[in-house]
Amino acid sequence: MADPVPPPSELPAPYASPWGRLGQALRAVLASLRLKLRELWRRNGEGDLSVPGFWPQGLAPLFWPLLLAALLALLLALLLALAGQARRGMSHRGARPDLGPAVPVVAPAPPMAPSAVPSGDLPAPTPSAPPPGPAPAPVADAAAVAEPEPPPVLELDPLLALLAEDDPDHLIASAHPKPAEGRLVLTMAPAYAGLAPASRGRWAERWQQRSLALGYERLELVDSRQRLLARSALVGSGMILLDPGT
């Protein structure tokens, strides 16, 4: 009797890693490219590759290497130009305008009392005859006349021209930018202290938005005695109102 045929094996087919197959395929592709490049180099050295009609036939092996070198040089020049433009754009965006220190400008003087009117505005007496009427009052009596108290001197600087749209009530007396610290200090007029807390908070947040647009990350509001009235919140956004007595 013939030997019985063994049953087929139930074991699965041998496992082959797809990464191993990919590596073999890549090696085959690289070997094919290397052979193709060697063939092109040989044909170029023999002058077998086609060249334009204007190119001398004796210099045919130099045409394609020179063309490849020119294309690589052009690509490198384009990359360097793009990198230079990117650096200049970053430097322009990072620059912060320096508005300089505050320039004090004296506000218009109040109306002068009759005793302070310049003598040039009065009719000068003729030198031949003394002016009629009673004798002039003593200088001490003229100085005793109470004059209205002049308003506080306002310190204006170029920033106030930018903040004028957000300060229709003229509550800001002066502005002191500190670009190196990214901080803007605004000195408030006395009228600001008379506002309600809710109104002061609205004005402070409005000026904070304006200072951020001008490039200042921190805003501080102080009174004429340099006491802190409000400042930017250290965490989050908005302004924190402070009591000058604390």
C-alpha atoms as an extended CHARMM CRD file, in Angstrom:
* protein
*
       246  EXT
         1         1  MET       CA              0.0000000000        0.0000000000        0.0000000000  PROA      1               0.0000000000
         2         2  ALA       CA              1.0950000000        3.5680000000       -0.6880000000  PROA      2               0.0000000000
         3         3  ASP       CA              1.9220000000        5.8370000000        2.1920000000  PROA      3               0.0000000000
         4         4  PRO       CA             -0.9680000000        8.0870000000        3.2080000000  PROA      4               0.0000000000
         5         5  VAL       CA             -0.7230000000       11.7700000000        2.1610000000  PROA      5               0.0000000000
         6         6  PRO       CA             -0.2060000000       13.9960000000        5.2380000000  PROA      6               0.0000000000
         7         7  PRO       CA             -2.9250000000       16.5470000000        5.8500000000  PROA      7               0.0000000000
         8         8  PRO       CA             -2.1680000000       20.1830000000        4.9600000000  PROA      8               0.0000000000
         9         9  SER       CA             -0.5550000000       22.2710000000        7.7030000000  PROA      9               0.0000000000
        10        10  GLU       CA             -2.8560000000       24.5490000000        9.6640000000  PROA      10              0.0000000000
        11        11  LEU       CA             -0.0350000000       26.9580000000       10.5440000000  PROA      11              0.0000000000
        12        12  PRO       CA             -0.2870000000       30.4710000000        8.9670000000  PROA      12              0.0000000000
        13        13  ALA       CA              2.0310000000       31.6700000000        6.2240000000  PROA      13              0.0000000000
        14        14  PRO       CA              5.4410000000       33.0050000000        7.3740000000  PROA      14              0.0000000000
        15        15  TYR       CA              5.1390000000       36.6330000000        8.5760000000  PROA      15              0.0000000000
        16        16  ALA       CA              6.9830000000       39.2610000000        6.5960000000  PROA      16              0.0000000000
        17        17  SER       CA              7.3020000000       42.7590000000        8.1180000000  PROA      17              0.0000000000
        18        18  PRO       CA              6.0270000000       45.5290000000        5.8110000000  PROA      18              0.0000000000
        19        19  TRP       CA              8.8600000000       47.7650000000        7.0440000000  PROA      19              0.0000000000
        20        20  GLY       CA             11.3740000000       45.1920000000        5.8600000000  PROA      20              0.0000000000
        21        21  ARG       CA              9.6900000000       45.0610000000        2.4400000000  PROA      21              0.0000000000
        22        22  LEU       CA              9.7290000000       48.8720000000        2.2950000000  PROA      22              0.0000000000
        23        23  GLY       CA             13.4470000000       48.9220000000        3.0820000000  PROA      23              0.0000000000
        24        24  GLN       CA             14.1700000000       46.3930000000        0.3200000000  PROA      24              0.0000000000
        25        25  ALA       CA             12.0870000000       48.4620000000       -2.1190000000  PROA      25              0.0000000000
        26        26  LEU       CA             13.9560000000       51.6500000000       -1.1880000000  PROA      26              0.0000000000
        27        27  ARG       CA             17.3250000000       49.9570000000       -1.6580000000  PROA      27              0.0000000000
        28        28  ALA       CA             16.2020000000       48.7380000000       -5.0640000000  PROA      28              0.0000000000
        29        29  VAL       CA             15.0320000000       52.2490000000       -6.0220000000  PROA      29              0.0000000000
        30        30  LEU       CA             18.3370000000       53.7930000000       -4.9040000000  PROA      30              0.0000000000
        31        31  ALA       CA             20.3150000000       51.2060000000       -6.8370000000  PROA      31              0.0000000000
        32        32  SER       CA             18.2490000000       51.9120000000       -9.9590000000  PROA      32              0.0000000000
        33        33  LEU       CA             18.7440000000       55.6820000000       -9.5680000000  PROA      33              0.0000000000
        34        34  ARG       CA             22.4900000000       55.2240000000       -9.1180000000  PROA      34              0.0000000000
        35        35  LEU       CA             22.6920000000       53.1780000000      -12.3070000000  PROA      35              0.0000000000
        36        36  LYS       CA             20.5850000000       55.7530000000      -14.1650000000  PROA      36              0.0000000000
        37        37  LEU       CA             22.8160000000       58.6310000000      -13.0030000000  PROA      37              0.0000000000
        38        38  ARG       CA             25.9480000000       56.7370000000      -14.0220000000  PROA      38              0.0000000000
        39        39  GLU       CA             24.4130000000       56.1390000000      -17.4340000000  PROA      39              0.0000000000
        40        40  LEU       CA             23.5480000000       59.8370000000      -17.8290000000  PROA      40              0.0000000000
        41        41  TRP       CA             27.0520000000       60.8570000000      -16.7230000000  PROA      41              0.0000000000
        42        42  ARG       CA             28.6000000000       58.4830000000      -19.2350000000  PROA      42              0.0000000000
        43        43  ARG       CA             26.3420000000       59.6790000000      -22.0510000000  PROA      43              0.0000000000
        44        44  ASN       CA             27.0170000000       63.3050000000      -21.1620000000  PROA      44              0.0000000000
        45        45  GLY       CA             30.7750000000       62.6970000000      -21.2150000000  PROA      45              0.0000000000
        46        46  GLU       CA             30.4500000000       61.0970000000      -24.6530000000  PROA      46              0.0000000000
        47        47  GLY       CA             28.3530000000       64.0400000000      -25.9230000000  PROA      47              0.0000000000
        48        48  ASP       CA             25.3700000000       61.7830000000      -26.5500000000  PROA      48              0.0000000000
        49        49  LEU       CA             22.8460000000       64.0500000000      -24.7270000000  PROA      49              0.0000000000
        50        50  SER       CA             21.0090000000       66.6670000000      -26.7760000000  PROA      50              0.0000000000
        51        51  VAL       CA             22.0900000000       70.3220000000      -26.3700000000  PROA      51              0.0000000000
        52        52  PRO       CA             20.6960000000       73.5590000000      -27.8960000000  PROA      52              0.0000000000
        53        53  GLY       CA             21.8200000000       74.4900000000      -31.3630000000  PROA      53              0.0000000000
        54        54  PHE       CA             23.6860000000       77.6240000000      -30.2400000000  PROA      54              0.0000000000
        55        55  TRP       CA             25.9340000000       75.6210000000      -27.8790000000  PROA      55              0.0000000000
        56        56  PRO       CA             29.3310000000       74.6060000000      -29.3410000000  PROA      56              0.0000000000
        57        57  GLN       CA             29.4720000000       70.9020000000      -30.0500000000  PROA      57              0.0000000000
        58        58  GLY       CA             32.9440000000       70.6450000000      -28.5900000000  PROA      58              0.0000000000
        59        59  LEU       CA             31.6620000000       71.8590000000      -25.2200000000  PROA      59              0.0000000000
        60        60  ALA       CA             28.5690000000       69.6300000000      -25.1670000000  PROA      60              0.0000000000
        61        61  PRO       CA             29.6810000000       67.7020000000      -21.9930000000  PROA      61              0.0000000000
        62        62  LEU       CA             29.6860000000       71.0070000000      -20.0690000000  PROA      62              0.0000000000
        63        63  PHE       CA             26.1610000000       72.2090000000      -20.9210000000  PROA      63              0.0000000000
        64        64  TRP       CA             24.0760000000       70.1530000000      -18.4910000000  PROA      64              0.0000000000
        65        65  PRO       CA             26.4580000000       70.4640000000      -15.4740000000  PROA      65              0.0000000000
        66        66  LEU       CA             26.5890000000       74.2660000000      -15.9400000000  PROA      66              0.0000000000
        67        67  LEU       CA             22.7940000000       74.4720000000      -16.2520000000  PROA      67              0.0000000000
        68        68  LEU       CA             22.3190000000       72.3970000000      -13.0890000000  PROA      68              0.0000000000
        69        69  ALA       CA             24.8100000000       74.6020000000      -11.1650000000  PROA      69              0.0000000000
        70        70  ALA       CA             23.0030000000       77.7850000000      -12.3290000000  PROA      70              0.0000000000
        71        71  LEU       CA             19.6310000000       76.4420000000      -11.1720000000  PROA      71              0.0000000000
        72        72  LEU       CA             21.0360000000       75.5200000000       -7.7620000000  PROA      72              0.0000000000
        73        73  ALA       CA             22.6070000000       79.0040000000       -7.3690000000  PROA      73              0.0000000000
        74        74  LEU       CA             19.2880000000       80.6870000000       -8.3010000000  PROA      74              0.0000000000
        75        75  LEU       CA             17.3920000000       78.5570000000       -5.7770000000  PROA      75              0.0000000000
        76        76  LEU       CA             19.9060000000       79.4040000000       -3.0260000000  PROA      76              0.0000000000
        77        77  ALA       CA             19.6300000000       83.1600000000       -3.8060000000  PROA      77              0.0000000000
        78        78  LEU       CA             15.8140000000       83.0090000000       -3.5710000000  PROA      78              0.0000000000
        79        79  LEU       CA             15.9850000000       81.2260000000       -0.2150000000  PROA      79              0.0000000000
        80        80  LEU       CA             18.4120000000       83.8280000000        1.1780000000  PROA      80              0.0000000000
        81        81  ALA       CA             16.1990000000       86.7130000000       -0.0360000000  PROA      81              0.0000000000
        82        82  LEU       CA             13.0930000000       85.1940000000        1.6000000000  PROA      82              0.0000000000
        83        83  ALA       CA             14.9660000000       84.6830000000        4.8770000000  PROA      83              0.0000000000
        84        84  GLY       CA             16.1500000000       88.3250000000        4.8630000000  PROA      84              0.0000000000
        85        85  GLN       CA             12.6010000000       89.6210000000        4.2940000000  PROA      85              0.0000000000
        86        86  ALA       CA             11.2930000000       87.4690000000        7.1420000000  PROA      86              0.0000000000
        87        87  ARG       CA             13.9270000000       88.8510000000        9.5530000000  PROA      87              0.0000000000
        88        88  ARG       CA             13.1680000000       92.4580000000        8.5640000000  PROA      88              0.0000000000
        89        89  GLY       CA              9.4290000000       91.8760000000        9.0260000000  PROA      89              0.0000000000
        90        90  MET       CA              9.9710000000       90.4690000000       12.5290000000  PROA      90              0.0000000000
        91        91  SER       CA             12.1860000000       93.4100000000       13.5060000000  PROA      91              0.0000000000
        92        92  HSD       CA              9.5580000000       95.9290000000       12.2820000000  PROA      92              0.0000000000
        93        93  ARG       CA              6.7580000000       94.1870000000       14.1760000000  PROA      93              0.0000000000
        94        94  GLY       CA              8.8160000000       93.9920000000       17.3940000000  PROA      94              0.0000000000
        95        95  ALA       CA              9.7320000000       97.7100000000       17.3380000000  PROA      95              0.0000000000
        96        96  ARG       CA              7.8070000000       99.8560000000       19.7520000000  PROA      96              0.0000000000
        97        97  PRO       CA              7.3090000000      103.6120000000       19.1860000000  PROA      97              0.0000000000
        98        98  ASP       CA              9.1800000000      105.8180000000       21.6200000000  PROA      98              0.0000000000
        99        99  LEU       CA              7.1600000000      108.9710000000       22.1260000000  PROA      99              0.0000000000
       100       100  GLY       CA              9.7490000000      110.5190000000       24.4320000000  PROA      100             0.0000000000
       101       101  PRO       CA              9.2610000000      112.3490000000       27.7250000000  PROA      101             0.0000000000
       102       102  ALA       CA              6.2910000000      114.5530000000       28.4570000000  PROA      102             0.0000000000
       103       103  VAL       CA              6.5860000000      118.1640000000       27.3160000000  PROA      103             0.0000000000
       104       104  PRO       CA              4.9380000000      120.5620000000       29.7930000000  PROA      104             0.0000000000
       105       105  VAL       CA              2.7230000000      123.2150000000       28.2110000000  PROA      105             0.0000000000
       106       106  VAL       CA              1.1530000000      125.8960000000       30.3550000000  PROA      106             0.0000000000
       107       107  ALA       CA             -2.6480000000      126.1380000000       30.0740000000  PROA      107             0.0000000000
       108       108  PRO       CA             -4.2550000000      129.4600000000       29.1230000000  PROA      108             0.0000000000
       109       109  ALA       CA             -4.2110000000      131.9220000000       32.0150000000  PROA      109             0.0000000000
       110       110  PRO       CA             -7.5530000000      132.9640000000       33.6320000000  PROA      110             0.0000000000
       111       111  PRO       CA             -9.0220000000      136.4030000000       33.0770000000  PROA      111             0.0000000000
       112       112  MET       CA             -6.9360000000      138.9900000000       34.9140000000  PROA      112             0.0000000000
       113       113  ALA       CA             -8.3620000000      141.2170000000       37.6010000000  PROA      113             0.0000000000
       114       114  PRO       CA             -8.8480000000      144.8760000000       36.8200000000  PROA      114             0.0000000000
       115       115  SER       CA             -5.8100000000      145.6830000000       38.9740000000  PROA      115             0.0000000000
       116       116  ALA       CA             -3.6170000000      143.4230000000       36.7980000000  PROA      116             0.0000000000
       117       117  VAL       CA             -4.6100000000      144.9540000000       33.4500000000  PROA      117             0.0000000000
       118       118  PRO       CA             -1.4650000000      146.2530000000       31.7000000000  PROA      118             0.0000000000
       119       119  SER       CA             -1.0930000000      149.9590000000       31.7860000000  PROA      119             0.0000000000
       120       120  GLY       CA             -0.6710000000      149.9780000000       28.0210000000  PROA      120             0.0000000000
       121       121  ASP       CA             -4.4290000000      149.2820000000       27.5930000000  PROA      121             0.0000000000
       122       122  LEU       CA             -5.3670000000      152.5010000000       29.5150000000  PROA      122             0.0000000000
       123       123  PRO       CA             -5.2030000000      155.9680000000       27.9230000000  PROA      123             0.0000000000
       124       124  ALA       CA             -1.8490000000      157.4670000000       28.8270000000  PROA      124             0.0000000000
       125       125  PRO       CA             -2.0150000000      160.9790000000       30.3750000000  PROA      125             0.0000000000
       126       126  THR       CA             -0.4570000000      163.8370000000       28.5150000000  PROA      126             0.0000000000
       127       127  PRO       CA              2.8900000000      164.9040000000       29.9430000000  PROA      127             0.0000000000
       128       128  SER       CA              1.8230000000      168.5720000000       30.0800000000  PROA      128             0.0000000000
       129       129  ALA       CA             -1.0460000000      168.1690000000       32.5710000000  PROA      129             0.0000000000
       130       130  PRO       CA             -1.7220000000      165.6700000000       35.3990000000  PROA      130             0.0000000000
       131       131  PRO       CA             -4.7170000000      163.3420000000       34.8600000000  PROA      131             0.0000000000
       132       132  PRO       CA             -7.9680000000      164.6050000000       36.3500000000  PROA      132             0.0000000000
       133       133  GLY       CA             -9.7500000000      162.8140000000       39.1420000000  PROA      133             0.0000000000
       134       134  PRO       CA             -8.7200000000      161.5110000000       42.5230000000  PROA      134             0.0000000000
       135       135  ALA       CA             -5.2570000000      160.2810000000       43.2290000000  PROA      135             0.0000000000
       136       136  PRO       CA             -4.5620000000      156.5880000000       42.4620000000  PROA      136             0.0000000000
       137       137  ALA       CA             -5.1400000000      154.1190000000       45.2620000000  PROA      137             0.0000000000
       138       138  PRO       CA             -2.0880000000      152.8850000000       47.1450000000  PROA      138             0.0000000000
       139       139  VAL       CA             -0.3390000000      149.7860000000       45.8590000000  PROA      139             0.0000000000
       140       140  ALA       CA             -1.2330000000      147.9460000000       49.0500000000  PROA      140             0.0000000000
       141       141  ASP       CA             -4.9680000000      148.4580000000       48.3900000000  PROA      141             0.0000000000
       142       142  ALA       CA             -4.6220000000      147.0890000000       44.8400000000  PROA      142             0.0000000000
       143       143  ALA       CA             -2.8040000000      143.9940000000       46.1060000000  PROA      143             0.0000000000
       144       144  ALA       CA             -5.5650000000      143.4300000000       48.6440000000  PROA      144             0.0000000000
       145       145  VAL       CA             -8.1130000000      142.8230000000       45.8910000000  PROA      145             0.0000000000
       146       146  ALA       CA             -8.8270000000      139.1000000000       45.8270000000  PROA      146             0.0000000000
       147       147  GLU       CA             -7.9210000000      137.4880000000       42.5240000000  PROA      147             0.0000000000
       148       148  PRO       CA             -9.4630000000      134.2000000000       41.3720000000  PROA      148             0.0000000000
       149       149  GLU       CA             -7.2730000000      131.1980000000       42.0190000000  PROA      149             0.0000000000
       150       150  PRO       CA             -5.6510000000      130.0720000000       38.7590000000  PROA      150             0.0000000000
       151       151  PRO       CA             -6.4500000000      126.5380000000       37.6210000000  PROA      151             0.0000000000
       152       152  PRO       CA             -3.7470000000      123.8780000000       37.9740000000  PROA      152             0.0000000000
       153       153  VAL       CA             -1.0980000000      123.8870000000       35.2800000000  PROA      153             0.0000000000
       154       154  LEU       CA             -1.6730000000      121.0740000000       32.8030000000  PROA      154             0.0000000000
       155       155  GLU       CA              1.2680000000      119.1420000000       31.4530000000  PROA      155             0.0000000000
       156       156  LEU       CA              0.5880000000      118.1740000000       27.8470000000  PROA      156             0.0000000000
       157       157  ASP       CA              2.6600000000      115.8620000000       25.7250000000  PROA      157             0.0000000000
       158       158  PRO       CA              2.2470000000      114.2060000000       22.3090000000  PROA      158             0.0000000000
       159       159  LEU       CA              0.3220000000      111.3130000000       23.8780000000  PROA      159             0.0000000000
       160       160  LEU       CA             -2.5210000000      113.6460000000       24.9350000000  PROA      160             0.0000000000
       161       161  ALA       CA             -3.2060000000      114.3440000000       21.2670000000  PROA      161             0.0000000000
       162       162  LEU       CA             -3.7140000000      110.5870000000       20.7800000000  PROA      162             0.0000000000
       163       163  LEU       CA             -5.7880000000      110.2620000000       23.9700000000  PROA      163             0.0000000000
       164       164  ALA       CA             -7.9900000000      113.2980000000       23.2210000000  PROA      164             0.0000000000
       165       165  GLU       CA            -10.6160000000      111.1510000000       21.4920000000  PROA      165             0.0000000000
       166       166  ASP       CA            -10.9880000000      109.0640000000       24.6710000000  PROA      166             0.0000000000
       167       167  ASP       CA            -10.9360000000      112.0520000000       27.0390000000  PROA      167             0.0000000000
       168       168  PRO       CA            -13.7230000000      114.4730000000       26.0130000000  PROA      168             0.0000000000
       169       169  ASP       CA            -14.0760000000      115.7600000000       29.6130000000  PROA      169             0.0000000000
       170       170  HSD       CA            -10.3390000000      116.5940000000       29.9080000000  PROA      170             0.0000000000
       171       171  LEU       CA             -9.8230000000      114.3620000000       32.9380000000  PROA      171             0.0000000000
       172       172  ILE       CA             -6.1670000000      113.6250000000       32.0320000000  PROA      172             0.0000000000
       173       173  ALA       CA             -3.7690000000      116.3430000000       33.2000000000  PROA      173             0.0000000000
       174       174  SER       CA             -0.5260000000      114.8270000000       31.8250000000  PROA      174             0.0000000000
       175       175  ALA       CA              0.8700000000      111.6330000000       30.3560000000  PROA      175             0.0000000000
       176       176  HSD       CA              4.2700000000      110.1460000000       31.1700000000  PROA      176             0.0000000000
       177       177  PRO       CA              5.2960000000      107.2490000000       28.8880000000  PROA      177             0.0000000000
       178       178  LYS       CA              7.9600000000      104.7820000000       29.9780000000  PROA      178             0.0000000000
       179       179  PRO       CA              8.6430000000      102.7240000000       26.8330000000  PROA      179             0.0000000000
       180       180  ALA       CA             11.5310000000      100.7770000000       28.3540000000  PROA      180             0.0000000000
       181       181  GLU       CA              9.1460000000       99.3360000000       30.9860000000  PROA      181             0.0000000000
       182       182  GLY       CA              6.1270000000       99.0790000000       28.6600000000  PROA      182             0.0000000000
       183       183  ARG       CA              4.2640000000      101.3330000000       31.1390000000  PROA      183             0.0000000000
       184       184  LEU       CA              2.1730000000      104.4870000000       30.7140000000  PROA      184             0.0000000000
       185       185  VAL       CA              1.4360000000      106.7730000000       33.6960000000  PROA      185             0.0000000000
       186       186  LEU       CA             -1.4850000000      109.2290000000       33.4330000000  PROA      186             0.0000000000
       187       187  THR       CA             -1.8710000000      112.0710000000       35.9540000000  PROA      187             0.0000000000
       188       188  MET       CA             -5.5410000000      112.7570000000       36.6050000000  PROA      188             0.0000000000
       189       189  ALA       CA             -7.1420000000      116.1830000000       36.9460000000  PROA      189             0.0000000000
       190       190  PRO       CA             -9.0120000000      116.9550000000       40.2240000000  PROA      190             0.0000000000
       191       191  ALA       CA            -12.3490000000      116.4390000000       38.4370000000  PROA      191             0.0000000000
       192       192  TYR       CA            -11.6000000000      112.7110000000       38.1190000000  PROA      192             0.0000000000
       193       193  ALA       CA            -11.7290000000      112.2040000000       41.8970000000  PROA      193             0.0000000000
       194       194  GLY       CA            -15.2560000000      113.6520000000       41.9860000000  PROA      194             0.0000000000
       195       195  LEU       CA            -16.6920000000      110.9840000000       39.6740000000  PROA      195             0.0000000000
       196       196  ALA       CA            -18.6110000000      107.9670000000       40.9060000000  PROA      196             0.0000000000
       197       197  PRO       CA            -16.6000000000      104.7270000000       41.2390000000  PROA      197             0.0000000000
       198       198  ALA       CA            -18.4800000000      103.1050000000       38.3410000000  PROA      198             0.0000000000
       199       199  SER       CA            -17.7520000000      106.0790000000       36.0900000000  PROA      199             0.0000000000
       200       200  ARG       CA            -14.0600000000      106.0930000000       37.1190000000  PROA      200             0.0000000000
       201       201  GLY       CA            -13.8440000000      102.3970000000       36.2780000000  PROA      201             0.0000000000
       202       202  ARG       CA            -15.3540000000      102.9110000000       32.8220000000  PROA      202             0.0000000000
       203       203  TRP       CA            -12.9270000000      105.7270000000       32.0280000000  PROA      203             0.0000000000
       204       204  ALA       CA             -9.9480000000      103.6790000000       33.3020000000  PROA      204             0.0000000000
       205       205  GLU       CA            -10.8270000000      100.6620000000       31.1470000000  PROA      205             0.0000000000
       206       206  ARG       CA            -11.3380000000      102.9060000000       28.1300000000  PROA      206             0.0000000000
       207       207  TRP       CA             -7.8760000000      104.4460000000       28.5680000000  PROA      207             0.0000000000
       208       208  GLN       CA             -6.3980000000      100.9920000000       29.1020000000  PROA      208             0.0000000000
       209       209  GLN       CA             -7.6720000000       99.8590000000       25.6970000000  PROA      209             0.0000000000
       210       210  ARG       CA             -6.1820000000      102.9810000000       24.1520000000  PROA      210             0.0000000000
       211       211  SER       CA             -2.7870000000      102.4550000000       25.8440000000  PROA      211             0.0000000000
       212       212  LEU       CA             -2.6750000000       98.8370000000       24.6310000000  PROA      212             0.0000000000
       213       213  ALA       CA             -3.2930000000      100.0700000000       21.0880000000  PROA      213             0.0000000000
       214       214  LEU       CA             -0.3260000000      102.4460000000       21.5090000000  PROA      214             0.0000000000
       215       215  GLY       CA              1.9600000000       99.5700000000       22.5810000000  PROA      215             0.0000000000
       216       216  TYR       CA              1.9510000000       99.9550000000       26.4050000000  PROA      216             0.0000000000
       217       217  GLU       CA              1.1600000000       96.7730000000       28.3470000000  PROA      217             0.0000000000
       218       218  ARG       CA              0.6590000000       98.4710000000       31.7450000000  PROA      218             0.0000000000
       219       219  LEU       CA             -1.3640000000      101.5570000000       32.6630000000  PROA      219             0.0000000000
       220       220  GLU       CA             -1.2910000000      103.4950000000       35.9450000000  PROA      220             0.0000000000
       221       221  LEU       CA             -3.4920000000      106.4130000000       37.0030000000  PROA      221             0.0000000000
       222       222  VAL       CA             -2.1210000000      108.7830000000       39.6720000000  PROA      222             0.0000000000
       223       223  ASP       CA             -3.2500000000      112.0890000000       41.1650000000  PROA      223             0.0000000000
       224       224  SER       CA             -1.2900000000      115.3400000000       41.3560000000  PROA      224             0.0000000000
       225       225  ARG       CA              0.5210000000      114.0230000000       44.4730000000  PROA      225             0.0000000000
       226       226  GLN       CA              1.5880000000      110.8740000000       42.5730000000  PROA      226             0.0000000000
       227       227  ARG       CA             -0.7120000000      108.6660000000       44.6300000000  PROA      227             0.0000000000
       228       228  LEU       CA             -1.8700000000      105.5750000000       42.7560000000  PROA      228             0.0000000000
       229       229  LEU       CA             -5.5710000000      105.7080000000       41.8000000000  PROA      229             0.0000000000
       230       230  ALA       CA             -5.8260000000      102.7090000000       39.4300000000  PROA      230             0.0000000000
       231       231  ARG       CA             -3.5830000000      100.2170000000       37.6730000000  PROA      231             0.0000000000
       232       232  SER       CA             -3.8030000000       97.3490000000       35.2150000000  PROA      232             0.0000000000
       233       233  ALA       CA             -4.7500000000       93.9690000000       36.6490000000  PROA      233             0.0000000000
       234       234  LEU       CA             -1.7630000000       91.6520000000       37.0900000000  PROA      234             0.0000000000
       235       235  VAL       CA             -3.9010000000       88.5910000000       36.2860000000  PROA      235             0.0000000000
       236       236  GLY       CA             -6.4480000000       88.7750000000       33.4970000000  PROA      236             0.0000000000
       237       237  SER       CA             -7.6040000000       92.0460000000       31.9860000000  PROA      237             0.0000000000
       238       238  GLY       CA             -9.2610000000       95.2430000000       33.1980000000  PROA      238             0.0000000000
       239       239  MET       CA             -8.2930000000       97.9330000000       35.6930000000  PROA      239             0.0000000000
       240       240  ILE       CA             -8.1580000000       97.8540000000       39.5040000000  PROA      240             0.0000000000
       241       241  LEU       CA             -9.3520000000      101.0130000000       41.2810000000  PROA      241             0.0000000000
       242       242  LEU       CA             -7.4210000000      101.9100000000       44.4420000000  PROA      242             0.0000000000
       243       243  ASP       CA             -8.0860000000      104.2190000000       47.3530000000  PROA      243             0.0000000000
       244       244  PRO       CA             -5.3750000000      106.8960000000       47.4290000000  PROA      244             0.0000000000
       245       245  GLY       CA             -5.4730000000      106.8420000000       51.2430000000  PROA      245             0.0000000000
       246       246  THR       CA             -4.2980000000      103.1920000000       51.3950000000  PROA      246             0.0000000000
